[in-house]
Amino acid sequence: MTSPKSSLTEINFDGIVGPSHNYAGLSLGNIASANHKGNPSYPRAAALQGVAKMRGNLARLGVQGFLLPLPRPNAVLANALAFDGTEAPQLRAAPWSASSMWTANAATVSPAPDTQDGTCHLSPANLVTMLHRAQEWPDTRRMLETAFGDRDHFTVHGPVPPTFGDEGAANHMRLCEGHGSAGVEVFVYGRPGGAFPARQHEQASRLVARAHGLDPSSCVFIEQNPAAIEAGAFHNDVVSVANERVLFTHAEAFADQTGAYDAIRAAFPALEIVEVASADVSLAEAIRTYLFNAQLITQTDGSMALIVPEECRESVPVWAWCKRMMASNGPIREVIPVDVRQSMANGGGPACLRLRVVCDPVTVDPRFMLTEAKADVLERVISETWPEQIDPADLASETRSDTLAAQVIAARSALLAALDLGELN
């Protein structure tokens, strides 16, 4: 039995930045990750920036969830790699990766109004293209099964077969008249052959759509622009984002931009497109500032706002475009910059940090729902236990890595204990 439509709302589940957050440069095709490779990271500051963003959204939307860091360093992966001293530093860094903080890659989510059986379906992404991310899905699935364990309202699947790369909601958009209404789901995939890997395979998207019991007439499959992938848009959410009737997109997001618009409009005639022309904001500048890796939200008063990184306000062409857009009386009425610089330096903006789930909040395990009091708890534990700084060289040093591992493990355990989620330890 699904909840009545009136009780369904969109909840953003943000990933808490883990205590092993570092800049090892593990993500091929991620320009920011490559540019900051080897720099010191600041896990405590990163996690506190994330909590501050969640607090802001709780105030704007009245509801906010979170997901937890995964166990790091991952002993299973480290043992499987059988380090013998000849491996590259990036290989040794993989078991430490805190990339699960970007929960847009945790899963693909189809709300109950879209599915044949009337439950909300979640499929954890296999993330097989990158070693440091392919390790995530078993622990992610376990956490999703805990947070969304109400079987009357949620169905949690396994990942698609590993031959097909699936990167989750970062390559998936939903258009609808309202979050509680039936919608059209848009799956964006890449084609292999370029200098950087096309991480989302078309067959992975189609397998997810079938597993979720979606009506084929309410699904649209679109190819991402190869030029965007080459420029560093390793996920579709780096160049486009949707909310309710609105598709906010760069003019070079899709391989066939006009064809993509026509296909979406055929399935969803109410489509409103807000396109940023290349002459106004170049593809390179859009990717550098993550203008489109933003949270496009409907606030409690019904107005639509775009939550962007501070880097957008600091860019002359991007901020000029944002001001013109707000003055145009279009569907997006407000642009709200937030500080997520630690995440941005590794290639993740506000949209990367959240997984959108349309459901009745009372059906979610309350331990994963944010309140102001719980935000206080998160900030206290993070401030007391998260490492202040990590140098990627620490991960390759036996002496320093042992000490750091003990701190990282203890920090995560302290958080789980504070949230009464010890079963995920």
C-alpha positions in Angstrom: 0.0 0.0 0.0 1.4 3.4 -1.0 0.8 6.5 1.0 -1.8 9.0 -0.2 -0.4 11.4 -2.7 -0.9 14.3 -0.4 1.6 12.8 2.1 4.4 12.3 -0.5 7.1 14.9 -0.5 10.7 15.1 -1.9 13.3 14.5 0.7 17.0 15.3 0.0 19.2 12.7 1.7 22.7 14.3 1.9 25.8 12.2 2.4 27.8 13.1 5.5 31.4 13.7 4.4 33.4 10.9 5.9 36.5 11.2 8.1 38.8 9.8 5.4 38.0 12.6 2.9 41.1 13.1 0.8 42.5 14.3 -2.5 44.2 11.3 -4.1 43.0 12.1 -7.6 41.3 8.7 -8.2 38.5 9.8 -10.7 39.5 9.8 -14.3 37.6 12.4 -16.3 36.9 14.5 -13.1 38.7 17.8 -13.8 38.5 19.1 -10.2 39.7 15.8 -8.8 42.7 15.8 -11.1 43.5 19.5 -10.4 43.6 19.0 -6.6 45.4 15.7 -6.6 48.0 15.5 -3.8 46.6 18.6 -2.0 45.9 18.3 1.8 42.2 17.8 2.5 40.2 19.0 5.6 37.7 16.3 6.5 36.3 18.1 9.5 35.7 21.3 7.6 34.2 19.4 4.7 31.7 17.5 6.9 30.7 20.7 8.7 30.1 22.5 5.4 27.8 19.6 4.5 25.9 19.9 7.7 25.5 23.6 7.2 24.0 23.0 3.8 21.6 20.4 5.3 20.5 22.9 7.9 19.7 25.5 5.2 17.6 23.0 3.3 15.8 21.9 6.4 14.8 25.5 7.0 13.7 26.0 3.3 11.9 22.7 2.8 10.9 21.6 6.3 12.3 18.1 5.7 15.9 16.7 5.2 17.5 13.3 5.5 21.1 12.1 5.5 23.1 9.0 4.8 26.3 7.9 6.6 29.9 7.5 5.6 30.8 3.9 4.6 33.4 1.9 6.6 36.9 3.1 5.7 39.6 2.1 5.2 37.9 -0.9 3.5 39.8 -3.9 4.7 38.1 -6.2 2.2 39.3 -4.2 -0.7 42.8 -3.7 0.8 43.2 -7.4 1.3 42.0 -8.2 -2.2 44.5 -5.8 -3.7 47.3 -7.6 -1.8 49.7 -4.7 -1.5 53.4 -5.6 -1.9 55.0 -2.2 -2.1 55.1 -2.0 -5.9 51.6 -0.5 -6.4 50.9 3.1 -7.4 49.9 5.5 -4.6 46.4 5.8 -6.1 45.8 2.0 -5.7 46.7 2.2 -2.0 44.4 5.2 -1.6 41.4 3.4 -3.1 40.3 1.6 0.1 40.3 5.0 1.9 38.0 6.8 -0.5 35.2 8.9 1.0 33.4 9.2 -2.3 30.2 7.8 -0.9 29.6 11.3 0.4 28.2 12.0 -3.1 24.9 10.3 -2.6 23.6 11.3 -6.0 25.6 8.2 -7.1 24.3 6.0 -4.3 21.2 4.8 -6.2 18.5 5.5 -8.8 15.1 6.2 -7.2 11.7 5.8 -8.8 8.8 7.2 -6.6 5.7 5.2 -5.9 3.4 7.1 -8.3 5.7 6.0 -11.2 5.9 2.3 -10.5 3.7 -0.7 -11.3 3.5 -2.0 -7.7 3.1 1.4 -6.1 6.2 1.3 -3.9 9.2 3.5 -4.1 12.0 1.6 -5.8 15.7 2.1 -5.1 18.6 0.4 -7.1 22.1 0.9 -5.7 24.5 1.9 -8.4 27.3 -0.6 -9.2 29.8 2.2 -10.0 32.0 -0.3 -11.7 33.9 2.2 -13.9 36.1 3.3 -11.0 37.8 1.0 -8.5 37.4 3.4 -5.6 33.7 3.6 -6.2 32.9 0.0 -7.2 33.5 -1.0 -3.6 30.6 1.0 -2.3 27.4 -0.8 -3.4 27.3 -3.6 -0.8 27.5 -1.2 2.2 25.2 1.3 0.4 22.6 -1.4 -0.2 22.8 -2.4 3.5 22.2 1.2 4.5 19.4 1.7 2.1 17.7 -1.4 3.4 17.9 0.1 6.9 16.8 3.6 6.1 14.0 2.4 3.7 13.2 -0.8 5.4 9.4 -0.4 5.3 8.5 -3.0 2.7 5.0 -1.7 2.3 6.4 1.5 0.9 9.9 0.7 -0.4 11.6 -1.9 -2.6 15.4 -2.0 -2.5 17.0 -3.9 -5.4 20.5 -5.2 -6.0 22.7 -3.4 -8.5 22.6 -4.1 -12.3 25.1 -6.7 -13.6 28.6 -5.3 -13.5 29.2 -5.5 -17.2 27.0 -2.4 -17.5 28.2 0.7 -15.7 25.5 2.4 -13.5 26.2 5.7 -11.7 22.8 6.2 -10.1 20.7 9.4 -9.9 23.5 11.6 -11.2 22.3 10.4 -14.7 18.6 10.4 -13.9 16.0 13.1 -13.9 12.3 13.2 -13.1 9.7 15.6 -14.5 6.2 15.9 -12.9 3.4 18.3 -12.2 4.1 17.8 -8.5 6.4 15.4 -6.6 3.5 13.3 -5.4 2.1 12.9 -9.0 3.1 10.4 -11.6 6.1 11.6 -13.5 8.3 11.0 -16.5 11.8 9.6 -15.8 14.7 10.7 -18.0 17.8 8.4 -18.2 20.9 10.0 -19.6 23.7 7.7 -20.8 27.1 8.0 -22.5 28.7 6.2 -25.4 32.2 4.8 -25.0 35.2 5.7 -27.2 36.3 9.1 -25.9 39.4 10.1 -23.8 37.3 9.8 -20.7 35.0 6.9 -19.8 31.3 7.2 -20.4 30.3 5.9 -17.0 26.5 5.4 -17.5 25.7 2.7 -20.0 22.4 2.7 -21.9 21.6 -0.9 -20.9 22.2 -0.1 -17.2 19.6 2.6 -17.5 17.1 0.4 -19.3 17.7 -2.5 -16.7 16.9 -0.1 -13.9 13.8 1.2 -15.6 12.5 -2.4 -16.1 13.4 -3.5 -12.5 11.5 -0.5 -11.1 8.4 -1.4 -13.1 8.2 1.9 -15.0 5.7 2.5 -17.8 7.9 2.5 -21.0 5.8 5.5 -22.3 6.9 7.5 -19.2 10.6 6.8 -19.7 13.0 8.8 -22.0 16.5 7.6 -22.8 18.9 10.3 -24.0 22.6 10.3 -25.0 24.8 12.7 -23.2 26.9 15.0 -25.4 30.3 13.4 -25.9 31.9 16.9 -25.9 30.5 17.4 -22.4 32.1 14.2 -21.2 35.4 15.2 -22.8 35.1 18.6 -21.1 34.7 17.0 -17.6 31.0 16.4 -17.3 31.5 12.8 -16.1 27.9 12.7 -15.0 24.8 14.3 -16.5 24.1 16.3 -13.4 27.2 18.4 -14.1 25.3 19.9 -17.1 21.6 19.6 -16.4 19.1 19.2 -13.6 15.3 18.9 -13.4 12.6 19.7 -10.9 8.9 19.3 -11.4 8.1 20.9 -14.8 11.5 22.6 -15.2 14.6 21.3 -17.0 17.6 23.6 -16.3 20.3 22.7 -18.8 23.3 23.9 -20.7 22.9 24.2 -24.4 25.6 21.5 -24.9 24.3 18.9 -22.5 22.9 16.3 -24.9 24.2 14.7 -28.1 21.1 15.9 -29.9 19.8 18.9 -27.9 16.7 19.5 -30.0 16.0 15.8 -30.3 16.3 15.5 -26.5 13.9 18.3 -25.9 11.4 16.8 -28.4 11.6 13.4 -26.8 11.0 14.7 -23.3 8.2 17.0 -24.4 6.5 14.1 -26.2 6.3 12.2 -22.9 5.8 15.3 -20.7 4.0 18.1 -22.6 4.2 20.5 -19.7 8.0 20.8 -19.9 9.5 24.2 -19.2 13.1 24.5 -20.4 15.6 27.0 -18.9 18.6 26.8 -21.2 21.9 28.5 -20.7 23.5 29.4 -24.1 27.2 28.7 -24.7 27.7 32.3 -25.6 26.6 33.3 -22.1 28.3 30.6 -20.1 30.8 28.3 -21.8 30.7 24.6 -21.2 34.1 24.8 -19.5 32.9 27.6 -17.2 29.7 25.7 -16.4 31.8 22.7 -15.4 34.4 24.7 -13.5 31.7 26.4 -11.4 29.2 23.5 -11.3 26.3 25.9 -12.1 24.2 22.8 -13.1 25.4 20.6 -10.3 22.9 22.5 -8.2 19.9 21.7 -6.1 16.8 22.9 -8.0 14.1 22.8 -5.3 10.5 23.8 -4.7 10.3 25.7 -1.4 7.4 25.5 1.0 5.9 28.7 -0.5 5.8 27.0 -3.9 8.6 29.1 -5.4 11.6 27.4 -7.1 15.2 28.1 -6.0 18.6 27.0 -7.3 21.2 26.2 -4.6 24.6 26.6 -6.3 28.2 26.5 -5.1 29.9 29.8 -4.0 32.1 29.4 -7.0 29.1 30.5 -9.2 28.9 33.9 -7.4 32.6 34.4 -8.0 32.3 33.8 -11.7 31.5 37.0 -13.7 29.7 35.3 -16.6 27.8 32.7 -14.4 26.6 35.3 -11.8 25.7 37.8 -14.6 23.5 35.0 -16.2 22.0 34.2 -12.8 21.0 37.8 -12.2 19.4 38.1 -15.6 17.5 34.8 -15.1 16.1 36.1 -11.7 15.1 39.3 -13.4 13.3 37.5 -16.2 10.3 36.4 -14.1 10.9 32.8 -15.2 10.2 29.6 -13.1 13.5 29.9 -11.0 13.0 32.9 -8.8 16.1 32.7 -6.4 19.7 31.6 -6.6 21.3 30.6 -3.2 25.1 30.1 -3.0 26.4 27.7 -0.4 30.0 26.9 0.7 30.9 23.3 -0.2 34.5 24.1 -1.3 36.0 20.9 0.2 33.6 18.8 -1.9 34.0 21.0 -4.9 37.8 20.5 -4.9 37.1 16.8 -5.4 34.4 17.3 -8.1 31.2 17.4 -6.2 28.8 20.3 -5.9 25.5 20.6 -4.0 23.6 18.2 -6.3 26.3 15.5 -5.9 25.9 15.5 -2.1 22.2 14.5 -2.2 19.9 11.7 -3.2 16.3 12.7 -3.9 13.6 10.4 -2.5 9.9 11.1 -2.9 8.0 9.4 -0.1 6.1 10.0 3.1 8.6 11.0 5.7 7.0 8.9 8.4 7.8 5.7 6.3 11.6 6.4 6.6 13.6 5.1 9.6 13.6 8.3 11.8 17.3 7.8 12.6 18.1 9.0 9.1 15.9 12.2 9.3 17.5 15.5 10.3 16.3 17.8 13.0 18.0 20.9 14.4 18.9 18.8 17.5 20.3 16.0 15.4 22.3 18.6 13.4 23.8 19.7 16.7 24.8 16.1 17.4 26.4 15.7 14.0 28.4 18.9 14.4 29.6 17.9 17.9 30.7 14.4 16.9 32.4 15.7 13.7 34.2 18.6 15.6 35.4 16.2 18.3 36.5 13.2 16.2 37.0 13.9 12.4 40.6 14.5 11.4 41.4 18.1 10.8 43.7 17.4 7.8 44.8 14.5 5.7 47.7 14.5 3.3 47.4 11.8 0.5 51.0 10.7 1.4 49.6 9.6 4.8 47.7 6.9 3.1 50.8 5.3 1.6 52.9 5.4 4.8 52.5 2.3 7.0 53.2 4.3 10.2 51.0 7.2 9.5 48.2 5.2 7.8 47.8 2.9 10.9 47.4 5.9 13.2 45.0 7.6 10.7 43.0 4.4 10.2 42.4 4.1 14.0 41.2 7.7 14.1 38.9 7.3 11.0 37.4 4.1 12.3 36.8 5.6 15.8 35.2 8.7 14.3 32.7 6.8 12.3 31.9 4.5 15.2 31.3 7.6 17.4 28.9 8.9 14.9 27.0 5.6 14.6 26.8 5.4 18.4 25.5 8.9 18.7 22.7 8.2 16.1 21.9 4.7 17.6 22.9 3.1 14.3 25.5 0.7 15.7 24.2 -2.2 13.5 25.9 -0.5 10.5 29.3 -0.7 12.2 
